């Protein structure tokens, strides 16, 4: 599923110590909102779809001497095909190197100019078919979603964005950005999209 919720209701309820079903609707809303907050913060989503065709444009990189195709996240290369107007491209490399062994995904395909079939750089000329996305939701994403969702649940009991009590020394302002711990946990997963 593309852009799923990254934590289950049961897991979040256990995390925030809620046993009754009274707040289930609010919990579901917080989970979905927190999951999309994670997506927005990382500039990617962590679901996966069955193999589907998508179109891409290649750009030639003179420094690397290769055609570069910036793609959506690719965590499973089963059935990967790259079709150009001149035929199938089979001589290519996936980047970053060793991404899958490091718990990451591929973000780019490179085609050397020596390939029997190469892109031309025309807009949307390449059709790439693959099971796009992440094969499993990373543990750090689950944790970040739990943290952010629990913060959203706390927000309803914190008027004007302030939780805790100044008398007890536990006052905390709920900022209009992701929780600082969420930011730290997600740092390795933030995708930087570069303009060609």
N, C-alpha and C positions, 0 to 999 in steps of 0.2 A: 504494500500500500504506500502510495506517495504521501509524504507529510503526515505520518500517523501521530497519535499521542505517544509520548516516550515513557510514560509510567502508567501503571494500572491504578484504578481506584483503590483496590485492596492494598497495594504497596504504599500509596500516599497516605491512606488512612492509618496504616501501621506506623508510618514515619512520623505523623503528627499526633499520634495516639488518640484517634477518634474511633470508637467502637460501634456507635449507633448509626442507623441509616438516615437520620434526619437531614444531614447536610450533603447527601450524595449528589444532588443536582448541582450545588455550588462547587463541590469537589471536582465534578466532571468539567465544569466551566473553567475552573482554575487550572486543571491539567491541560486542557486544550490551549488556553491562553499562554501558559508557561511553555508549552511545546513550541508554539509559534514564536514566542519571544526568543527561545533558543535558536530557531531557524533564522530569525531576523538578525540576531547577534552574530551568528557564524556565517551568514550569507550562503547557507545551504540547508538541506533537509536530510534526515537520516532514515528515511524509509527506502523501500525498493519496489520497483514494478517489474512485471514479467517483460521479456524481451519486446522492445518496440522500436520502430524506426524514427529517428530524429535527424533534422538537417543541420549541417554545420558549414562554416566557411574556413578555409585554411589561409594562413598568412606565411609568407616566406621570411625566414629569419636569416639574414646575411651573416650574422656573427656565428651562429651554430651551423649554418649551411644545411638547413632542413626546412621542410614544410611543417608548421606547427598548427595543430587543431586543438583549440581549447574546448573541452567537452564538459558535460554534466558529470557528476560523480559516478565513477564506475568501479564497483567492488567485486564484480563477477564477470569474467571474460568469456564465460560459456556462450557460444553462439555469436561472438563478436564478428560483425562483418562491416567493411567499409567499402561503400560503392561510390565510384566517381563516374563522370560521363564516359571516360575511356575504359571502364571496367572495374573489377575488384582490386582494391589495394591490399596486398598481402605482406609487403615489406614495410614494416613499421615497428616502432617501439613505444611502450607505454611509460608515462611519467607521472609523478616522481618514481624513480627506480625503486624496486622492492617495496612499494607502498603496501601491498596486501600482507606481506610478512611483518610489517610494522603496525598493523591494525589500522591502516589508512586506506584511501581509495585513489585510483588513478584520476587525474584531472586534465591530462593532455596526451595527445597522440602525435608522434613525430614521424614524418615520412622523408627518407633521404631522397635526394634528386636522382640517385641511381636506381630507384624503384622502377620496375617495368611500367607501372601506372602511377602517375603523380597528379596531385591537384593542380588547378590553374589559378586559384585565388578568386574565382567567380563566387558571388554571393550565393550561399546556400547550395552549392554544387554537390556537396557530399551528403550521402545518406548513410548514417551509421546505426546499425541495429545491435542492441545489447540489452541485458537486464539492468537498467540504470538504478543507481542508488547504492545504499549500504546493505550488505547481506545480514548484518546484525546491528542493533543500536548499541553504540559504545557505552560502557559502564559510566564514563564521565558525563555523557549526555543524560543518562538516567538520573544521576546524582544532581546535575545542574537543574533538571526539570523539577525534581523533588524540592530542591531549595527554593526555586522561583515560585513554584505552586504554593508552598507553605507560606511564603511571603505574601502572595496574593490573598490567601485565606486570612492571614493576620490583618490585612489591610481593612477589611470590613469592620474590625473592632478598633481601628485606630483613626479617630477623627482628625481631619486636617493633615493626615500623613505622619502622625506622631504616635509611636507605640511606647508603652512602658510608662514610668512615672518619674518626674524630676525629684520627688521627695525620696524615692527609693534609690535614686541614682541609676535607674535602668531606662532612662529616656533614650529613644532611638528614632531618628527621622528616616522615614521610608522614602528613598530617593526615586526620582523619575527615570531611573535607568536600571539595568540588571543589577542584582545583588553582587557586591564585590567578590564574594566567594564563587559565584556563578561565572563571573568574568575570568577569574583565575583558572577554574576548572576547564572552561571552554577554550582557553587561549590556543592550545594545539590544534583545535578543530576549525578555527576561523579561516575561511577561504577568502583570498584576495583575488578579485577579478580585475584583470588588467585590460585596458583598451588596446586594441591592435593598431 
